[in-house]
């Protein structure tokens, strides 16, 4: 990636960008007059609406965009290097990422500040004997669960950027449930993927009737301490989570290895997923993504493939997610318990949001997630995890062809899985 020492090139090409530091803490309220202006200028659900809303909260937003301005991606170093959202059709186009407007009002939440974001980088494991979310000796229950501040509330350093990419970093000092101190540096590069590269990445020929936007994240962590991370001390992993807008006719599609042995998926992270919300057919797992029933699943390393996706038949949006996998890698178990083997975890996950027992709900949204194997790193060593997101909308026949090529099933057939 070409790194610039200044942001002048972005100012000439981005819709929203500022080189000035913003002294407001995350969660601080914006001026009410400006907020009203946002509501008047753009329709909720549009990229322009989210872009102006987010600019109120972060004057240092970076917007990567294509030459014609149709494909745009919002990145925020201040909000933990998140990709907040993207569009394939400029300011008036659909905003593909989920933004949690309420979370910006504050005060900060004691457990997790869910600002949203089409792609964020977390570190794992969440639970288990090497958890980064529970202090040593505490019971693994919600009262004691806390997302580490460097991936929850603290800003990241903007290291450089050009018109189509940005690099950010964060130095972290963490402690896992075993008591091991983890000193690390995380680096995250986000790059816009152009139409030619999209076609090359996915082995496609894009028709003129399809609009698209895509971005690649290259995430890395370096052991900056003096002690090696191993199976005794524990090791972190990288964890990309994509939050998208659900609909009544949105379905997640996860291809899996049909000729492998063992379970296809873990389906009881938050209680067993209802049978009418999940289907298996010819090496494909279908998961309803309507934002109405909370459930999470995971695919183990022996079954995982390097691609997943979703199709929203109401919005006519096909989403593809590609990521690194290592079938021989040791993946961390992230369940909130300590009686499971620590390296028996899943290599990718999907989540559908829904109401809690008390009726409250964070979203609605749904997630497609990928994780890296445990980072067994000696001091000074680095591990990298790549994760890319592609959105397509437009001509239905063309979307059918893309879905068939990449996921192994047409958009029309995805739409029929759960019916009306």
C-alpha positions in Angstrom: 0.0 0.0 0.0 1.3 3.5 -0.8 1.5 5.5 2.3 1.3 9.3 2.4 2.6 11.5 5.2 -0.3 13.9 4.8 -4.0 13.6 4.0 -4.1 16.2 1.3 -4.7 13.7 -1.4 -7.8 12.4 0.5 -9.2 15.9 0.8 -9.3 16.1 -2.9 -11.0 12.8 -3.4 -13.0 12.1 -0.3 -16.5 13.3 0.4 -15.9 13.7 4.1 -12.5 14.1 5.7 -10.7 16.4 8.1 -7.1 16.5 9.2 -8.0 18.3 12.4 -8.0 16.4 15.7 -11.4 16.0 17.3 -11.3 16.5 21.1 -14.8 15.0 21.7 -14.7 11.5 23.3 -16.5 8.7 21.4 -20.2 8.9 22.3 -20.2 12.7 22.7 -23.4 14.3 21.3 -23.2 16.4 18.2 -24.7 19.8 17.8 -28.4 19.4 17.5 -28.7 21.9 14.6 -26.3 19.9 12.5 -28.1 16.7 13.4 -31.4 18.2 12.1 -29.6 19.2 8.9 -28.6 15.6 8.4 -32.2 14.4 8.7 -33.4 17.0 6.1 -30.8 16.3 3.4 -30.9 12.5 3.0 -33.2 9.7 3.4 -32.6 7.2 6.3 -31.0 4.1 4.8 -29.0 6.0 2.2 -25.3 6.3 2.2 -25.5 10.1 2.3 -27.6 9.9 5.5 -25.0 7.7 7.3 -22.1 9.7 5.9 -23.4 13.0 7.3 -24.5 11.4 10.6 -21.1 9.9 11.1 -19.3 13.2 10.2 -21.1 14.8 13.1 -19.5 12.3 15.4 -16.1 12.0 13.8 -14.6 14.9 11.9 -11.7 12.7 10.9 -13.7 10.2 8.8 -12.0 9.0 5.7 -14.1 8.1 2.6 -12.4 5.9 0.0 -14.2 6.1 -3.4 -13.9 5.2 -7.0 -13.1 7.8 -9.7 -16.8 8.2 -10.6 -17.9 8.4 -7.0 -20.3 5.5 -7.2 -18.4 3.1 -5.0 -17.6 4.6 -1.6 -16.4 3.2 1.8 -16.4 5.1 5.1 -13.4 4.3 7.5 -12.9 5.7 11.0 -9.6 5.6 12.8 -11.2 7.2 15.8 -13.8 4.5 16.1 -11.4 1.5 16.3 -10.4 1.5 12.6 -14.0 0.4 11.6 -15.3 0.3 8.1 -18.7 1.9 9.0 -20.5 1.4 5.8 -20.3 1.4 2.0 -22.4 2.1 -1.1 -22.4 1.1 -4.8 -24.3 4.1 -6.0 -23.0 7.3 -4.4 -24.6 9.4 -1.7 -28.1 8.5 -2.8 -27.4 4.8 -2.9 -28.2 2.2 -0.2 -26.0 2.2 2.9 -24.9 -1.5 3.3 -23.5 -1.4 6.8 -25.5 -1.2 10.1 -24.9 2.0 12.1 -26.2 2.0 15.7 -27.2 5.7 16.0 -28.2 5.4 19.6 -24.8 4.2 20.8 -23.3 7.6 19.9 -25.5 9.4 22.4 -23.6 8.0 25.4 -22.8 7.4 28.1 -20.3 4.7 27.4 -21.6 1.2 28.1 -19.7 -0.9 30.7 -19.6 -4.0 28.6 -19.5 -3.1 24.9 -20.1 0.1 22.9 -21.8 -1.2 19.7 -21.4 1.7 17.3 -22.0 -0.7 14.5 -19.8 -1.0 11.4 -19.8 -3.1 8.3 -16.4 -4.5 9.3 -14.6 -4.2 12.6 -11.6 -5.9 14.0 -11.9 -7.6 17.4 -9.4 -9.9 19.1 -10.4 -13.2 20.6 -11.1 -15.5 22.3 -14.2 -14.0 23.8 -14.6 -16.9 26.3 -12.6 -19.9 27.5 -9.4 -20.2 29.5 -7.6 -17.7 27.4 -10.5 -15.2 27.2 -9.6 -11.5 26.7 -13.1 -10.4 27.9 -13.1 -11.7 31.5 -10.7 -11.0 34.3 -8.8 -14.0 35.8 -10.9 -15.9 38.3 -14.3 -14.2 37.5 -17.4 -16.1 36.5 -18.1 -16.0 32.8 -21.4 -14.2 32.9 -22.6 -11.0 31.4 -22.0 -8.9 34.6 -18.3 -9.6 34.3 -18.0 -9.4 30.5 -16.0 -6.4 29.1 -14.8 -5.7 25.6 -11.1 -4.6 25.8 -11.0 -0.8 25.4 -8.5 -0.8 22.4 -11.2 -2.5 20.3 -14.2 -0.9 22.0 -13.7 2.8 22.8 -10.2 4.0 22.2 -9.1 5.7 18.9 -6.5 4.1 16.6 -3.5 5.9 15.1 -3.9 7.0 11.4 -0.5 6.0 9.9 -1.2 7.0 6.3 -3.7 7.0 3.5 -4.1 7.6 -0.2 -7.2 8.0 -2.4 -8.1 4.3 -2.2 -6.6 2.9 1.0 -5.8 3.7 4.6 -3.5 2.2 7.3 -4.2 2.4 11.0 -2.5 0.9 14.1 -3.0 0.4 17.8 -0.6 -0.6 20.6 -2.3 -2.8 23.2 -1.5 -4.2 26.6 -4.0 -6.9 27.5 -4.4 -9.7 30.0 -6.1 -13.0 29.3 -8.1 -15.2 31.7 -5.1 -17.3 32.5 -3.2 -14.2 33.7 -0.8 -13.9 30.8 0.1 -10.3 29.9 -0.1 -9.8 26.1 1.8 -6.8 24.6 1.0 -6.4 20.9 0.6 -4.0 18.1 -2.3 -4.4 15.7 -2.2 -2.9 12.2 -5.2 -2.7 9.9 -5.2 -1.7 6.2 -8.4 -1.0 4.4 -8.4 -0.7 0.6 -11.1 -0.1 -2.0 -11.3 -2.9 -4.6 -12.0 -1.7 -8.1 -14.3 -3.4 -10.6 -11.5 -5.2 -12.5 -10.0 -6.6 -9.2 -13.5 -7.7 -8.1 -13.9 -9.7 -11.2 -10.4 -11.2 -10.8 -10.9 -12.0 -7.1 -14.1 -13.9 -7.7 -13.5 -15.2 -11.2 -16.4 -13.2 -12.6 -17.3 -11.1 -15.7 -19.3 -8.2 -14.3 -22.2 -7.0 -16.6 -23.0 -3.4 -17.2 -26.3 -3.9 -15.3 -24.6 -4.5 -12.0 -23.4 -1.9 -9.5 -20.8 -3.0 -7.1 -18.6 -1.9 -4.2 -15.9 -3.9 -2.4 -13.1 -3.5 0.1 -10.2 -5.6 1.4 -8.9 -5.5 5.0 -5.4 -6.8 5.8 -5.2 -7.2 9.6 -2.1 -8.1 11.5 -0.9 -8.5 15.1 2.7 -8.5 16.3 4.0 -9.9 19.6 5.8 -6.8 20.9 6.5 -8.4 24.3 9.3 -10.5 25.5 7.4 -13.8 26.0 6.3 -16.2 23.3 2.6 -17.0 23.0 2.0 -20.7 23.1 -0.6 -23.3 24.1 0.3 -22.8 27.8 0.3 -19.0 28.0 -2.5 -18.6 25.6 -2.6 -16.7 22.3 -5.0 -14.2 20.8 -6.7 -14.5 17.4 -8.0 -11.8 15.0 -11.7 -11.6 14.5 -13.4 -9.7 11.6 -17.1 -9.0 12.2 -19.4 -7.6 9.5 -22.7 -6.0 10.6 -25.3 -5.7 7.8 -28.9 -4.6 7.5 -31.4 -7.5 7.7 -34.8 -7.9 5.9 -37.7 -10.2 5.9 -36.3 -11.9 2.9 -32.5 -12.0 3.7 -30.7 -15.3 3.9 -27.1 -16.0 4.8 -25.4 -18.7 2.6 -22.4 -20.6 3.8 -20.8 -23.2 1.6 -19.1 -26.0 3.5 -17.0 -29.1 2.9 -19.6 -31.8 2.3 -17.1 -34.7 2.1 -15.5 -34.1 5.5 -16.4 -35.8 8.8 -17.7 -34.4 12.0 -20.4 -31.8 12.7 -21.1 -29.2 10.0 -21.8 -26.4 12.4 -22.0 -25.3 16.0 -25.6 -24.0 16.4 -26.1 -23.5 20.1 -23.9 -20.5 21.0 -27.0 -18.7 22.4 -29.3 -21.7 22.7 -30.1 -24.0 19.8 -31.2 -22.2 16.6 -34.8 -23.1 15.7 -35.0 -25.7 12.9 -37.2 -23.4 10.7 -34.4 -20.9 10.6 -31.6 -23.1 9.3 -31.3 -25.5 6.4 -28.6 -27.8 5.0 -28.5 -28.8 1.3 -25.8 -30.1 -1.0 -22.9 -28.6 0.9 -24.7 -25.3 1.6 -25.9 -24.0 4.9 -28.8 -21.4 4.9 -29.5 -19.2 7.8 -32.4 -16.7 8.1 -31.1 -13.2 8.5 -34.3 -11.2 9.4 -33.0 -9.6 12.6 -35.9 -11.2 14.5 -34.4 -14.2 16.4 -31.1 -14.1 18.2 -28.9 -17.0 17.1 -25.3 -17.7 16.3 -23.6 -20.5 14.5 -20.0 -21.5 13.6 -18.3 -23.7 11.0 -15.3 -25.8 12.3 -11.9 -25.8 10.4 -12.6 -29.3 8.9 -15.8 -28.0 7.2 -15.1 -24.3 6.5 -14.5 -22.8 3.1 -13.0 -19.4 2.4 -16.3 -17.7 1.3 -19.8 -17.0 2.5 -22.5 -14.6 1.6 -26.1 -13.4 1.8 -28.9 -12.3 -0.5 -31.5 -9.8 0.4 -34.4 -10.4 -2.0 -36.2 -7.2 -0.9 -33.3 -4.9 -1.4 -31.9 -7.0 -4.3 -28.5 -7.0 -2.7 -26.0 -9.9 -3.0 -23.1 -9.8 -0.5 -20.0 -12.0 -0.7 -17.4 -12.3 2.0 -14.0 -13.9 1.4 -11.4 -14.6 4.1 -8.2 -16.5 4.9 -8.6 -20.0 6.3 -6.2 -22.6 7.6 -7.7 -26.1 7.8 -4.6 -27.2 9.8 -4.7 -24.2 12.2 -5.7 -24.3 15.8 -8.8 -22.2 16.3 -9.8 -20.9 19.7 -13.0 -21.9 21.4 -14.8 -18.7 22.3 -17.7 -20.0 24.4 -18.3 -18.5 27.8 -17.0 -21.6 29.7 -13.7 -23.1 30.7 -14.5 -26.8 30.5 -14.0 -27.1 26.7 -10.7 -27.7 24.9 -9.3 -24.2 24.3 -8.3 -24.9 20.7 -11.5 -26.6 19.5 -13.2 -23.4 18.1 -14.8 -22.5 14.8 -13.1 -20.8 11.9 -16.1 -18.6 10.8 -19.4 -17.5 12.3 -22.7 -16.0 11.4 -25.1 -14.2 13.7 -28.7 -13.1 13.4 -29.8 -10.5 15.9 -33.1 -10.6 17.8 -34.8 -9.6 21.0 -33.4 -10.6 24.4 -35.6 -12.2 27.0 -36.6 -8.8 28.4 -37.7 -7.7 24.9 -34.7 -5.3 24.4 -32.7 -5.5 21.2 -29.4 -3.9 20.1 -30.2 -4.1 16.4 -31.7 -5.4 14.2 -28.7 -6.5 12.2 -26.9 -9.7 11.1 -23.3 -10.6 10.9 -20.9 -12.7 8.9 -17.6 -13.2 10.7 -14.2 -14.8 10.1 -11.4 -15.6 12.6 -7.7 -16.4 12.3 -6.1 -19.4 14.0 -4.5 -18.8 17.4 -1.4 -16.5 16.9 1.4 -18.6 18.4 4.0 -15.9 18.0 7.5 -15.5 19.3 8.6 -11.9 20.4 8.7 -9.7 17.3 6.8 -12.2 15.1 3.6 -11.2 13.1 0.5 -13.0 12.0 -1.8 -11.6 9.2 -5.5 -12.3 8.5 -7.2 -11.0 5.3 -11.0 -10.4 5.0 -12.8 -8.9 2.0 -16.4 -7.8 1.4 -18.2 -7.4 -1.9 -21.7 -6.0 -2.6 -23.7 -6.3 -5.8 -27.0 -4.9 -6.8 -28.9 -4.4 -10.1 -29.8 -6.9 -12.9 -31.3 -10.0 -11.3 -30.0 -12.4 -14.0 -26.5 -11.0 -13.4 -26.9 -11.5 -9.7 -28.0 -15.0 -10.2 -24.9 -15.7 -12.2 -22.6 -14.2 -9.6 -24.2 -16.1 -6.7 -24.1 -19.4 -8.7 -20.4 -18.9 -9.6 -19.2 -17.9 -6.1 -21.7 -19.6 -3.7 -22.9 -22.5 -5.8 -26.6 -21.4 -5.8 -28.5 -18.7 -7.7 -30.1 -15.7 -6.0 -33.5 -17.0 -7.1 -32.9 -20.2 -5.3 -31.6 -18.5 -2.2 -34.8 -16.5 -2.1 -36.9 -19.7 -2.1 -35.2 -21.5 0.8 -37.4 -20.1 3.5 -40.2 -18.8 1.3 -42.6 -16.2 2.5 
